Amino acid sequence: MPWYDPFGCREAPFSKEIPDGALWSPPSLTAVVDALEDGVRARQSGFLVAEPGFGKTCLLRALRARLAPGPFRLTYCHNATLGRRDFYRQLAHALGLAPAATAAGVFNALNQHVEALSRERIHPVFLLDEAQLLHQDTLDHLHILLNYDFDSKALLSLVLIGLPDLELRLGGKHNRALHTRLHVRLRVPGLTAADTAAYLAHRLTRVGARPDLFAPDAVARLHDATAGGMRELDRLATDALRLTAERRLAAVELQAVDDVVDRLDTPRSPR
């Protein structure tokens, strides 16, 4: 019997394996998706930054769900630690193109692909995750990827996603040519206390459990311990729920959350 079965769950409630259409976001995060969607529909480029675990990838999945079906083709790349040539080769591979041997050949193939999509009335959107790790020689060149017909046509939207360090890098004098072309500039806020409660209730209800499975003081403790981050919330909520199942209790009380949080705060003794 699965560990979550006693709570009436059909599946693990806080797994990241959740369909795009079942994703949840509070008004503050919905506003970020709205702004990003509006920018892409206006054929603009931009960047999105957030602290680790604050839901950047979930927002991208929500964007994907909104734009499909439609005249957009999203391409997602997350290996940002490559040099310029290998970075473009990776992008070409993601688009289903046969990478050329030289950097210039790869770049030309990408340009021709974007122009071909434009003739088919398809607007490509390149989503570059972990962009704070991009090599400087790649950043130096990205603005050229956005230049079509003497910079008079917006045939491509480029969205850089990363940690707050990305915004600092883009704001530097060295990256002004790219920064001025990124019209959509977004920061992802952390969950509020009310958001945390609503998120837990949503995830529990989705899998068949009762929404008040976590006691109010347990929810408050989870919010304090996770500082508004979704990824940590999923992990700690899962651990607290597992511990509650082991103790054969019907609901997650404050003590269970305290115990799983204390496991993190207590250093291990050397053996």
N, C-alpha and C positions, 0 to 999 in steps of 0.2 A: 504494500500500500504506500503511495507517495506520502511524503512527510506533510504535505499541505492538505491532504484529504480530510482530516478532522474538521477543517474550517469551511468545508463545502466548496473548496476551490477546484475548478476543472483542470487547472494548470498552475504553475508557479506564478504568483501574481505580479512579481516585480522583475520578470525576465525582460531582457532587451529585445527578445524575439516577439515583437508585436507588430501587427500590420500598420502601414502608414495611416490608414483611415481610422485606426483606434487610438492614435496618439492624442495626448491631452496637453493643453497649454492654457495658462491663465491669461487674462486680458493683456498683461504686460508683455508676455511672449508672443501672443497673437498679433499685437501691434508691430512687433519686429518682423514677423512673417509677412504681414500686410505691406510693410514698407519695402521689404525685399522683393515681394511679388510685383508691386507697383513699379519698382525700378527695372526689373527684368522685362516686364511688359512694355515699358517705355524704351527698351533696348539700351539701358544704361549699365555701367559696371560699378563695382563697389567692394567694400570689405565688411566683414562681420567678425567681431572679437568678443571673447568671453573668457572667464576663468575656467580652469579644467573642470569638467563634469557639470557645467551649467546648461547643457542641452543644445550645443551648437549643431550636432549631427541630427538631433531630433527636429530642429528647425528646418534643416535642409530636406529631411524626409517629408515634412509638412509642405514645403515648397514644391517638392516633386509631385506630391499628391494633387496640389492645386493646379499645377501646370499641365497635367496629363488628364485626358488627351488634349492636344493643342499644337500650335505651330512652333513648338520649342523642342530642342533636343539637348538634354542635360548630360554632361560628361563629368564624372567625379574622379579626381586624382588625390591621393593622400600621401604619396611618397615624395616629400619635398626636399629631401637631402641630396638630390642628384645635381651634378653639374648641368650647365645649360643644354648641351647637346643631348645628354641622356634624359634630361627632363622633357625635352621636346619629343624624343623618341618614345618615352612612356606615354605622353599625351597622344601621339599618333597611334600607338598600339591600342589605347583605350577607345579611339575613334574607329578602329578597324582598318587603319591604313598600314601599308607595308612601309616601315621606316627606311628612309634613304641612308646612305653610308655617311654623308656629311651633315653637319649642323645646318648649312644653307639648304641642302636638299630636303631635310625634314621640315624646316620652316616653310619652304615653298609649297611642300605637299599640304601642310596645314592651311596655308592661305588659300590654296586652290580648293580645298575641301570646304572651307567656310564660304567661299564665293559660289561654289556649286550648290550648297544648301540654300543660299540666298535666292538663287534662281528658282529653287523649288519652293520658295516662300517658307522656309524653315529657319528659325533663329537659334543658333547654337549658344549654349550657356556652359562655360567652363567653370567648374567649382573646384578650387584648389585649396585643399585642407592642409592643416599644419603649416600654413604659409609663413609663419614666423621663422621657420627653418630654411626657407629658400636661400640658395646661394646668392650673393650679391650680383654676380654676373647674370643670373637668371632674372632677378628684379630689374636690372639695368635694361633688359631686352623686352620685358613684357609689354611696355607701352607701344612698341612697334607692332606687336601682334594685334593691337586695336586700331591700327592705321590702315584704312582702305580708301582708295580713290582720293588721294590728297587729304586724308582725314575728314572726308565729307560724308562718309556712310558708316552707320552703326550696324555692322553685319554680325557682331559678336558681343556677347556680354561676358565679362570676366568677373568672378566673385572670389576674392581671397578670404579664407577663413582661418582664424588662428587665435592664439592667446593675446592678451593685451600688449605684449612686446611687439606684435605686428604693427599696431597703430603707431607706436613710437618710431619704428623703423621707417614706415611710410611717410611720417611727418618730417623726416630728416631732409636736409637740403639735397642730398645725393639722389633721393628718390622723387623729386618734385615732378618730373615728367610723367611718372606713373600716377602719383598721388592726385594730380590735377584732373586725371581722367576717371577717377573713382568717385562718382557723384553720390552714390549711396553709401553712407558711413554709419554703421550700426554697432551698438554694444548690447549684449544680452544681460539683462538683470538677473539677480538671484531670486529664488522663490521667497515670498513673504510667508509669515506664519499661517495666514488664511490659505495661501496657495498650497502649502505643504499638506494641510488637512484635506483640502479638496482633491489634491493629487492622489493621496493614499486612498481616499474613498472611491475615486474613479477606478484605480487599478484593481481594487478589491471587488467592486461591483462587476467589472468586466469579466472576471473569472468565476462569478457566482457566489462570492462570499458576501457577508453583510458589510455595509460601508463603515460601521462603527466598531470594527474588530479591534482597533487600537483605541485605548482609553485616551481621553483628552490630554491628561498630563503626560502620557507616553508620546503623543503627537508633538506636544510642545518640546519635550526633551529631544526628539528626533530633529526637529527644526533647529534647535540650538546647536546640536552636535554636527549638523551638516552644513550650516551657514548658507543655506539656500541652494545647495548643489543637488541636482537630481541624481547623479550617479552614486554619490555617497548615500543619499536617501534610499535608493533602491537596495543597496548593499546592507545597510544597517537595518532597514525594515525587514528584509529577508532573514537576517540573522536573529532578530528579535522574535519573528514569527516561528522560526525553527526552534528556538529555545523554549517558547511557549508550548509548542507541540511536545517537546521532550518532557516538559513538566506536567503535561496532560491538563492544561488550563484552557478555558473556553475563549479567553480574550487576552490581548497583549497589554499587560500592565506596565506601569512606570519601572518596576523593578527589573523586568526583562530588558528594557531598553538601557537602563543604567548598567546592567551587567555586560551587555555587548559593547557598550561604549567604553566601559572600564577596561575591557580586554585590550583596547587600543592604547589607553593611557598608561597601562602598567607595563614597565619594561621587563623583558624576560631575564631571568637569572642565568648567568653563564654556567655551562655544564662542565 
